[in-house]
């Protein structure tokens, strides 16, 4: 059994999408992450090196969104899951990519994709 570390509402600007104007102009993406992590070692030691440094993780996630555009949020979500699973202490991750400014000709609040990946599937 693992604990859950959640980071919600990471705002980034990316140039992902299938349309030329999305690639050219970019848009806002909002990322939610949940990580399955055993926090017992960090709770005992009270040392950052015994847990996932979520500040560094957010930096890596932002960089992954802000660089190397892709067509689909499915591809982007997988990329972000891979970033989360780079730390061996992360047993699984749930990643949600929100694309609130998606090019849809209707009034809507959000487009979001959530994926679940575990460390075994990343190997």
Buried (B, 14 or more C-beta within 10 A) or exposed (E): EBBEBEBEEBEBEBBBBEEEEBBEEBBEBBBBBBBBBBBEEBEEEEEEEBBBEBEEBBEBBBEBBBEEBBEEBEEBBBBBBBBBBEBEBBBBBBBBBBBEBBEEEEEEEEBBBEBEBBBEEBE
